[in-house]
Amino acid sequence: MSERVEKVGDLTVIIEGEEGKEDVKSKGINILLTFHDIGLNHKTCFEKFLNHEDMKQLHDRFIVYHILAPGQEPGAEKFSDGYQYPSMDNLADSVDSVVEHFGLTDVVGFGVGAGANILARYALKHPSKPLGLILVEPSAGKAPLLEKAEEKIRSWQLETKGFSEQVNHYFVHHHFGKKHGKPDMASVDEYIKTLTDCFNPHNLALFVHAYMQRSDITHEVKNIECPVLVINGDLSPHHKDSEKFFSHLNKRTCNILRLDDCGSDPLDEKPLQSAEGVLLFIQGLGLVPTLRTRSMSGTSLGSGKSDDEDNTNKEQTVQA
């Protein structure tokens, strides 16, 4: 897809698929607004998935606005030592600045990890603006003390040593970690190369620190008014956090896609199942007519009891 780059305050916004869609409202073109996780940008977080064969059918129907957190764009210059990095709530306010700047309406938010947390906060602050949220591995609670302690060590190492082996391992575990088994090493090597080539270590340390200092919104997420789809890998180190996040949502309007034998990167590890879940969700928002996938994988969206309850998921499928 064609793309252009704009700055909105300290945020970089990458706009894809805009060409030939100038009259957005009259042509029924929709808006997908993405926000990435720590140690990722729009390319490493969303590009491969959005170009998956089953997702390409949305290219004619959506313009994608990728929001990059301050200083996370490739080749970004180091922030000055006195720069005050925005908090998660500040970043949620910045999302609204982007929406207002471009005059966007009825947006579908698509966030991963830290980006999912930011978009959830955005929906709480501006309940009438998002039409729906797709949240991959979201966390609503504060970072655990051990995780905060490790973040302090890794942030110091990022500042003083750059991308050391220990720092790289920290991000690999965050994005690929599983309860058992090993991630695909080719994917890990590719990720580490992108991490070290594209990110300014000082700026990345600031974003990681802001995420680890996030406030607890666990008991607030029930007030999110728009429909939400949570995508969660059963082997992810963030699995319990995502289940807890979902448990507080309104089950009348929100669903969860639980992916078996999947770590913390469902979009990459299980693209077909993730695509079917996302297409079902978008179709349910009434944005597009019936969508088609190449095959059926038995995808189901659960309305919601956790694993230790009587879990009877309601089956929904994309028409093949």
C-alpha positions in Angstrom: 0.0 0.0 0.0 1.1 3.6 -0.6 2.2 5.5 2.5 3.0 9.0 3.7 4.5 10.2 7.0 3.2 13.0 9.2 4.2 14.4 12.6 1.5 15.2 15.1 3.3 16.6 18.1 5.9 14.1 19.2 4.2 11.3 17.4 5.0 10.0 14.0 2.0 8.8 12.0 2.4 6.5 9.0 -0.7 6.6 6.7 -1.2 3.6 4.4 -3.7 3.0 1.6 -4.8 6.6 1.3 -4.2 6.9 -2.4 -7.5 7.0 -4.4 -9.6 7.3 -1.3 -9.9 11.0 -1.0 -13.6 11.1 -0.5 -13.6 8.7 2.5 -17.1 9.1 3.8 -19.0 8.8 0.5 -17.0 5.7 -0.6 -17.5 3.8 2.7 -13.8 3.8 3.5 -13.1 2.9 7.1 -10.2 3.8 9.5 -7.9 1.4 11.2 -5.7 3.1 13.9 -2.8 1.0 15.2 -0.4 1.4 18.1 2.6 -0.9 18.6 4.3 -2.6 21.5 7.6 -1.8 23.2 10.5 -2.8 21.0 8.3 -2.8 17.9 7.2 -0.3 15.3 4.5 -0.4 12.7 6.4 -2.6 10.3 7.5 -5.2 12.8 4.2 -5.2 14.6 1.5 -5.0 11.9 2.9 -5.0 8.3 3.3 -8.8 7.8 -0.2 -9.5 9.3 -2.0 -6.8 7.4 -0.5 -8.1 4.2 -1.5 -11.7 5.0 -3.5 -13.2 2.1 -6.7 -13.2 4.0 -6.3 -9.6 5.3 -5.6 -8.1 1.9 -9.3 -7.9 1.2 -9.5 -5.0 3.7 -7.0 -2.9 1.7 -9.8 -1.5 -0.5 -12.0 -0.7 2.5 -9.6 0.8 5.0 -7.1 3.5 5.4 -4.5 2.6 8.1 -3.1 5.2 10.5 -0.1 3.7 12.3 0.9 5.7 15.4 4.5 5.5 16.5 5.3 6.4 20.1 7.7 9.3 20.5 11.2 8.5 19.4 10.4 5.0 18.2 10.6 5.7 14.4 13.5 4.2 12.5 16.6 6.4 12.7 15.1 8.6 15.4 17.5 11.1 17.1 18.2 10.7 20.8 16.0 12.7 23.0 17.7 15.2 25.2 18.5 14.2 28.8 15.8 16.6 30.1 13.0 15.2 27.8 10.0 14.1 29.8 8.6 11.0 28.2 4.8 10.9 28.2 2.9 8.5 30.5 0.5 5.9 29.2 -2.4 8.4 29.9 -0.5 11.1 28.1 0.0 8.8 25.1 -3.8 8.1 25.2 -4.4 11.8 25.0 -1.9 12.0 22.1 -4.0 9.3 20.2 -7.0 11.7 20.5 -4.8 14.5 19.1 -4.1 12.3 16.0 -7.8 11.6 15.6 -8.7 15.3 15.9 -5.8 16.4 13.6 -7.0 14.2 10.8 -10.7 14.5 11.5 -11.2 10.8 11.9 -14.5 9.2 12.9 -15.6 5.7 13.7 -12.1 4.4 14.0 -11.2 0.8 14.8 -8.2 0.7 17.1 -5.7 -2.1 16.8 -3.1 -2.3 19.6 -0.5 -4.8 20.7 1.0 -5.0 24.2 1.8 -1.4 25.4 -0.2 -0.2 22.4 -3.2 -2.2 23.5 -3.0 -0.6 26.9 -2.8 2.9 25.4 -5.8 2.3 23.1 -7.8 1.0 26.1 -7.1 4.2 27.9 -8.1 6.2 24.9 -11.4 4.4 24.8 -12.0 5.1 28.5 -11.2 8.8 28.0 -13.2 9.2 24.8 -15.9 6.6 24.9 -17.9 7.9 21.9 -14.9 7.9 19.4 -13.7 4.4 18.8 -16.1 2.1 17.0 -14.2 -1.0 18.2 -10.9 -2.2 19.6 -8.7 -5.2 18.6 -6.3 -5.7 21.5 -3.5 -8.3 21.3 -2.0 -9.5 24.6 -3.4 -6.5 26.6 -2.5 -5.8 30.3 -4.6 -3.6 32.5 -2.8 -4.0 35.8 0.4 -2.5 37.1 3.7 -4.1 36.1 4.8 -6.8 38.6 7.6 -5.8 41.0 10.0 -8.3 39.4 9.2 -7.0 36.0 9.8 -3.5 37.1 13.1 -4.5 38.7 14.3 -6.1 35.5 13.1 -3.1 33.4 15.3 -0.8 35.5 18.4 -3.1 34.9 17.7 -3.3 31.1 16.9 0.4 30.8 20.3 1.2 32.4 22.0 -1.3 30.1 20.2 0.3 27.1 21.5 3.7 28.2 25.1 2.6 28.9 25.8 -0.3 26.6 23.1 -0.2 23.9 21.7 -3.5 22.7 23.7 -6.0 24.8 22.9 -9.7 24.8 21.0 -9.3 28.0 18.9 -6.5 26.6 18.1 -8.4 23.4 17.1 -11.4 25.6 14.7 -9.2 27.5 12.9 -8.1 24.4 13.0 -11.6 22.8 11.3 -13.0 25.9 8.7 -10.2 25.9 7.7 -10.9 22.2 8.5 -14.7 21.8 8.5 -16.1 25.3 6.6 -19.4 25.9 6.0 -21.5 28.9 7.7 -24.4 27.1 9.4 -25.0 23.8 11.5 -22.6 21.8 10.5 -19.8 19.4 11.5 -20.0 15.7 15.2 -18.9 15.8 15.1 -17.4 12.3 12.3 -15.1 13.5 14.2 -14.3 16.6 17.4 -13.4 14.6 15.4 -11.3 12.2 13.8 -9.5 15.1 17.1 -8.8 16.9 18.5 -7.4 13.7 15.6 -5.0 13.3 15.7 -4.0 16.9 19.4 -3.1 16.8 19.3 -1.5 13.4 16.1 0.6 13.7 15.8 1.7 17.4 17.5 4.4 19.3 18.3 2.6 22.6 17.9 5.8 24.8 14.4 6.5 23.4 13.4 2.9 23.6 14.5 2.8 27.3 12.2 5.7 27.9 9.2 4.0 26.3 9.8 0.8 28.2 10.0 2.7 31.5 6.8 4.6 30.8 5.0 1.3 30.1 6.4 -0.3 33.3 5.2 2.7 35.3 1.6 2.4 34.0 -1.2 2.9 36.4 -3.8 0.1 37.1 -6.9 0.3 35.0 -8.2 -3.2 35.8 -11.4 -2.1 37.3 -12.0 0.6 34.7 -12.0 -1.5 31.6 -15.5 -2.6 32.3 -16.5 1.0 31.3 -15.2 0.7 27.8 -18.3 1.2 25.7 -17.3 0.0 22.3 -16.9 -3.7 21.3 -13.5 -5.3 22.0 -11.8 -8.3 20.6 -8.9 -9.7 22.8 -6.4 -12.0 21.1 -4.4 -14.1 23.5 -1.8 -16.9 23.0 -2.1 -19.7 25.6 1.7 -20.0 26.0 2.4 -16.3 26.2 4.0 -14.9 29.3 1.2 -12.3 29.1 -1.6 -14.9 29.0 -2.8 -14.4 32.6 -2.8 -10.6 32.2 -4.8 -10.8 29.0 -7.3 -13.2 30.6 -7.7 -10.8 33.6 -8.2 -7.9 31.2 -10.9 -9.7 29.4 -12.6 -10.9 32.6 -13.5 -7.3 33.4 -14.9 -6.4 30.0 -18.6 -6.2 29.2 -19.3 -9.8 27.8 -22.3 -8.6 25.9 -20.1 -6.6 23.5 -16.7 -8.1 23.9 -15.1 -11.4 22.8 -11.8 -13.2 23.2 -9.8 -15.3 20.7 -7.8 -17.9 22.5 -5.1 -19.4 20.4 -3.6 -22.8 21.4 0.1 -23.6 21.2 0.8 -19.9 20.7 3.3 -17.5 22.4 3.2 -13.7 22.7 3.0 -12.9 19.0 -0.3 -14.4 17.7 -0.3 -12.2 14.6 2.9 -13.9 13.4 2.6 -17.3 14.9 -1.1 -17.9 14.1 -1.9 -15.5 11.2 -4.7 -17.5 9.7 -6.6 -17.9 13.0 -5.9 -14.3 14.0 -7.1 -13.1 10.6 -10.3 -15.0 10.8 -11.0 -13.6 14.3 -10.2 -10.0 13.2 -12.4 -10.4 10.1 -15.3 -11.7 12.1 -14.9 -8.8 14.5 -14.8 -6.2 11.8 -17.8 -7.8 10.1 -19.7 -7.7 13.4 -19.1 -4.0 13.6 -21.2 -3.6 10.4 -18.4 -2.0 8.5 -18.2 -4.5 5.6 -20.3 -7.2 4.0 -19.6 -10.9 4.4 -15.8 -11.5 4.3 -14.2 -14.6 2.9 -11.2 -16.6 3.9 -9.3 -19.3 2.0 -10.1 -22.0 4.6 -11.8 -22.6 7.8 -9.7 -23.2 10.9 -12.4 -23.6 13.5 -11.8 -20.2 14.9 -14.1 -19.3 17.7 -14.7 -16.1 19.6 -15.5 -16.7 23.3 -17.9 -14.4 25.1 -16.2 -15.3 28.0 -15.6 -17.4 31.0 -12.1 -18.0 32.0 -10.4 -21.4 31.8 -11.3 -22.3 35.4 -15.0 -21.7 34.7 -17.5 -23.5 32.6 -16.1 -22.2 29.3 -18.7 -22.6 26.6 -17.5 -20.4 23.7 -20.1 -19.3 21.2 -19.0 -20.4 17.7 -18.8 -17.8 15.0 -17.2 -18.4 11.6 -16.4 -16.4 8.5 -18.4 -17.5 5.6 -16.1 -19.4 3.2 
